[in-house]
Amino acid sequence: MADSQENKQKEQNDVSEKNFMIEKIKERPVNKKKLLRRTLITVSMAVIFGLVACFTFLVLEPVISNWLYPEEEPQVVVFPEDQDEMSPEQMLAENMQQENQNSQSSSVPGEIMEQEQIRELLSGIILDLDNYKQIYSALTQYVAEMNRSMVTVTGVSSGVDWFNNVNESKNQSSGVIIAQNGKQLLILTDYSPVKQADDIIVTFNNGTQA
């Protein structure tokens, strides 16, 4: 009996020691004000950093682009000055003067002899098939070169009728490329089709449009 009581006493002591050793750890309370303040500071810094980066990019982007890819300045195109317009009376007088000079020059025997000699030389030249092929080939190349400079200029105008329907009208005119300044093509065309156009379309000989 004494042993059983001692064992019970030991068990009670062990249980009491175990209960005494149990430690409860409490979580630290969250400071909501401090957390909100840190969040606001982080968001504000991110916004400020983004604004500074955007401003820096806008300021330095043109400088960097010009430094990396410098733009070529357009070449100066000089057109010959227009001569003074002639009145119909001046044109008639000039034509009459040229006719008189031609009639006088045709009466000179020396020039008549030269013309006859030229005719004799030309009559002595016989063109064969190869010569005609060369002539037509040269003409074809010349026409192809001229066609590259020909364009079609289309003036597009749009408007709205009484029923709010969009109407689009197109006026076309031929044009010719007269110069190039390195960046732009200078095209000569009639002004009336593109005078009141909202948009201008240029069609080149190969079908491309700009």
Buried (B, 14 or more C-beta within 10 A) or exposed (E): EEEEEEEEEEEEEEEEEEEEEEEEEEEEEEEEEEEEEEEEEEEEEEEEEEEEEEEEEEEEEEEEEEEEEEEEEEEEEEEEEEEEEEEEEEEEEEEEEEEEEEEEEEEEEEEEEEEEEEEEEEEEEEEEEEEEEEEEEEEEEEEEEEEEBEBBBBBBBEEEEEEEEEEEEEBBBEBEBEEEEEEEBEBEBBEEBBEEBEEBBBBBBEEEEE
